Amino acid sequence: MPVSEDYNDEPWCDRDLNNYIIRSREPFNAEAKVDGLIDSYVTPVNKHFRRNHGPIPNLDKESWNVTIEVDTNELHISKTLNLNDLNQLPQFEVIAVLECAGNRRDGLKAIKEVNGVTWGAGTASNSQWGGCRLRDILVSIGVPKDLCSKFYEQVRHVEFAAYGEATDDKHYASSIPLEWVMNPQNTVLVATRMNGQALIRDHGFPARIVAPGIIGARWVKWLRSIRVQDRESDSYYQQLDYKILPPMATGDNCDKFWPQFPALQELSIQSAICRPAPGEKLQIGRPYVVRGYALSGAGRAVDRVEVSLDCGRTWELAKLVSMQGPNSNGKHEWSARHWAWVLWSFPIASVPSRCSIACRAWDAGGNTQPDAAVWNYRGVMNNAVFRIEPPTTVGGGKL
């Protein structure tokens, strides 16, 4: 039952709690159980993690609208669009992974206390998003579509603000660079659909931002306004959150560090082991297939995942499942934009008595996961080599 009246109207009927580890109820934050995440390449809605910063708005699709503004030195434009207006624009679909910047925060908390919801590896999900391109909306109201225009000689940003209340600010807002939005290869959407169906309330009904390759904090839900401006968002979540502060920054002195460092945008190279699941026992001497996911940011392809069974002394290649397989010539198109995750598998012929499993991913930019995590105050962007030591059994007994 809700503790605060602000949470009396939560959409509990849309939450299959059996699929989640609930991290907080008010606001509702729940990560997917990792062993269920890899049952399908596209994550079902009822297994997609839920991340919220306040009560879930209950918006009416008939009266909902979003204000589009351009407020720069050269242009001053304002227009209001409703759901029907969005549906009349050319529609696009993109399969893209959404990852919370705090994914795997538990690994940093194990080093020292952090400021944030404790997450394991279950706050990454891969969905099919549908809607209109934000680029098309902005071009339709007068924003230059040619990136060689003088308009783009100055760095500009697009701020997204949400309906509803937020815990740390008057409402949730965030921004990404305008140049990123206007690049037609980047497929930034004002999305109204998820896996072929209308968005549910937890995922931003009736419309949200989908910004493939960028951290989930910028994928603003319950859109109230979209604003092109000459500066980043002034929101708490842009200026005082979602940054990697240096390890000497703590809760007592972080105020002086926030202005010095950039707001996070691109996802980092990442991989995680989903099976064995936490607590799952492996049988000594029996075969087992290790499975997991891997992803990277800014459209960079994951080109390989490596697995080690000897504490990282030696590594072997895992088998990858992705959208972008070899073309008709048997070659991979590494230069294409890669927004989705890859799933991977690695067979163990015979489980050893002392079983230590590690994985690391590489992307087409030559980036890989660091061997050890570096602590930061907000506990974000932990992408260290993923390691587990699952319990083993022989004849049903634990060693």
N, C-alpha and C positions, 0 to 999 in steps of 0.2 A: 504494500500500500504506500502511496506517496506520503512523504514527510512534510513537504511544502505544498501549499496550494498552487504554486506555479507549475507543479508537475501533475495536476489532477487530470490532464487531458492527454496523457502519453498514449501512443499507439501500441499498447501491449499485444493486441490481437495480431499484429504483423511481426511479432518477435518469437521465433522458434527457439526458446531458451536452451533446448537440449543441444543445440549446435554451437553454443557459446560459453566462454568463460566471462562472467560478468565482473567487470572491474569497478564500476560504480553505477548506482541506480539513478542518482539525481546529480548531475545529468547522466543520462543513460550512455554508458560506454561498455562495449562488449567486443572481445576479440573472438575470432573463429577458432574452434578446435583444429589444430593444424593437420591432424590425420584426415579430417574431412575435406580440407581445402583442395587436396589433389585428386579427389575422386573424379573431377571433370576439368577440362581445360578452361572453360568459361564457368566462373563461380556462380552458382545459383544465388538468387537474392536472399534466400533464407540462410545462407552460409557466409554472406558478405559481412565483414566487420562493421560495427556501428560506432561512430565517433561523433560526440556532440559536446558543445560548450554551453548548453543551456536547455530550457524546455523546447519541445518540438512544436513549431508553429502549426496551427490547424488552418490552412488556407483554402479558400473556395476558388476552384478553377474558373468559375464564371466571372468573378469579380477581380481576380488576380491580375496585376500588371507589373511591368518592369519599366523603370525610367532609364532611358539611354541619354547620356549627356557627354558632350565634348566641351571642355572648359580649358582651353590652352591660349597662348598668346595670339595665335592666328585664327582659331576657330571657336565659336560659341554656339552650340547647337543643343537642343533638347527635344526628345520625342518619347512618347509612351507607347509601349507595345503590350498586347494581351496574348493569351495563349493561341488564339486563332491566327493572329499576325505571325507568330513564330512558325506555326504549322504551314503557312502559305509560302514560306521561304524554302529554297532547295534543301532537302533533307540528306543527312549523311549518317553513316554508321562507322564506328571505330571500336575495335577491341583493344582495350587499354587497361593496364594495371594501375590500381589506386593503392598507394602505400602511405600510411601515416609516417610522418617524420620521426615519431617516437617508437616505431616498430623495433622490437628487441631492446627496449629500454631496460628490461630486467638485467641484461648483461652489464650495463653501466651502473645500475643500482647495486649490483654485487660488489663493485669496486668502492663506491661511496654513495651516500644518499643523494638523490636527484629530485628536482622539482617537476613533477608530472605524474600522470597516470602510469602505473606499472603495466607494461605490455610485454608479452612474449613475442613470438614470431607470427602471430595470427592476425596482424593488422596490415595485411597485403591481400588484395583480391583482384581477380581478373574478370572484367565484365564487358559486355557489348553495350555501348552507349549510343543513343540516337538523338538527333536534333539538328538544328541549323548551325552553320558556322558563325561564330562571333564576327569574323572578318566580313562576312557578307552583310551582316547587320550594320556594321560601322561604315562600310563602303556605301550602303544604301542611303545613309544620312549625310554623306559628304566627306568622310575621312578618305584621304588619298589612298588608292590601292597600290600605286607604284612605290615600292620601297626606295627607289632612287629619287623620289620627290624631296625637295628641300625641307618638307615637313618633318622628315625623319633624321635630319641632321642633328636635331636635339633629342636626347633620350627622353622618352615619354613612357607613361605607365597607364594601365587600365585597372581601376579599382572596382571591386565587386563588394556590394554590401547586401546583407541578408535581412529578411523580416525576422522578428522575434528578438528575445533578450539573450544576452550573453553574460557569462559569469565575471569576466574581467573588463568589459567595455559596455557601452550602451547597446551595441549590437555587434555581430561578427562582421568583419570586413578584412579584405586583403587585396593585394595587387600583384600583377605580373607585367613584364615589359610589353609595351605596345608592339614593338617590332616582332616579338615572338607570336603575338596574336595575328598579325597581318601577313606573316609568312604562310602561303597557302599549303605548304607541306606539313604544317604543324597541327592541323585539325582541332583547334580549340573550339569546343561546342558550347552553345546554350542548350543543354540536354534536357529533354522531356521524357525520354524512355531509357529503360535499363533492361537488357535481355529481352527486348521486344515488347515490353509492357510499360505502362505509365509508371513513373517513379512512385515509390511509396514514401510516406512522410519521413521516415528515418533517413532516406537517401535524397531528400531535397524537393519533394513534390511542392509545386508543379514544375519547377525548372531550376536547374543548377548549372554551374560551370564544370566542364570536363576539360582539363588541361593536361593531355598526355605528356609523360616524361617529366612532370613537375610534381613536387611533394603535395600530399593531400590537403595540406592547410590552405592551399590556394584554390582548391576546387570548391568554391563557396556554394552553399545550398540555400534554398528558399529565396531566390534572387529578388531583391527589392530595387536595386539600381546598379547600373554599369556606367562608369565614368572614366573618360579619357582625360588625363591631366598631366601637368608638367613635373609631377613629383610622385614618389611612392605613396601608398596609403599611409595616413597618420595613425591608423588603427593600432591598438595594443598588440594585436596578433601579427603585425608587420614590424613594429618597432621594438617591442619589449618581449618578444617570444619568437620561437622558430628561427633561432640563430645558434651557431656553434660558437660559444664563448670559450676563451682560453682556459686551461685547467686551474689557473689561480683565481678565476671568477667564482664567487660563492653568493649565497643569498644575502650576505652582509655588504658586499661591495659591487654587486652586478650592475648597479645603476650607472656606474662610470664606464662600463664595458659595452652596454647595449648600443650606444651611438657609434662605436668604433668599428663594428663588424656588420657584414651584409646580411640581409634577409635571405634565407635559403630559397632556392628555386629548384634546380635540377635534382632528381633522384640520384643516389649513388649506386654503384655496382653492389649487388646484394644476392645472397643465396641462403637457404635454410633447409634443414632436414625436417621433414614432416612425418616420415615413418622410418625408424621406430618413433612412435609418439611418446611423449613424456610418460615414464613409468612402464612402458611396454617391455615385456621380458622376451629375450631371444633364447632359442634353444641351442646349446653348444653342439657343434658338429652338423647342424642342419643348414640347408641353404636359406638365404633371406635376400630380399630385394629392398635396398635402401631407396627412398624416394623423397623428392623435395621440389622446391621452386627456385628460380633465379630471375633477376630482373636488372635493368639498368635505366639510366635517365637520358633525357634529351634526344630520344630516338636512337641511341646507340644499341647495336645488337649484342646480345650475349652470345659470344662465339664458342665458349666451352665452359663446362663445369668439371672440376677435378675433385676426386674423393681420395682420402687417405685412411688407411686402417692401422697406421703405425705412428700416430702422434705427429704427422706431418713430415716424417722423414722421406717418404716416397708418395707419389700421387699417380692416380690413374684416371682416365677419362670416363665420364658418365655418358649415358645415352640421353640425347635431348629430344623433346617433343615441342615444336613451335609452329607458328603460323607460316613462317617464311622458310620453307624447305628448299632443297635444290631446284633450280629451274630446269628447263628441257635439256640443257647442256650439262646437267649434273653439277652446276656450280651455284654457290650461295650468292645472293645479292646483298652484300654487306653494306653497301652505300644507301640502301633504302631505309626509310624510317621504321623503327621497330618499337612499337608502343606496348605490346603485350608481354607477359612473362613467358618464360619457358618452363616446362616441367621436365624433370630429369629422373633417371633411375640408374642404379648401380647394383649388380648382383654380387652377393657374397656366396662363394661356393660352399664354405663351411664356416659357421660362426665360431670364432676363437673363444677361449674361456675368459680372457681379458679383452673385452671388445671396446675399442676406442675408434669413433668414426668422426671424421672432419670433412667439410666441403668448402670449396671456394670457387667463385665464378670469375671469369674474365670477359671483358667486352671488346668491341671492335676498335675502341680507342686505346687499347692496351692497359686499361685500368683493371685492377684486381683488388680483392679484399685484403686489408692489412692483417698481419698475424695476430695482433693484440688490439683490444679496444682502448681508445683514449677517452678518459672521462670528461664530460662537460656538464655544466650546471643544469641545463634543461634536459639532459639525457636524450639527445636527438642524434639521428644518423649513425647509429651503431651498426656498422657493417663488417665487423671483424670476422675472421674465419669462424665458421659455425662448428662447434664441437659438442659431442654427446658421448656419454659412457653408459649405454643401456645396461640394465641388470640382465644377467644370464641365468639360465636354469639347465639342469640335467636331470632327466627323469622327474621333472616337476619341482625340484628343490632349488632354492636360490643359493648361488655360490658367494 
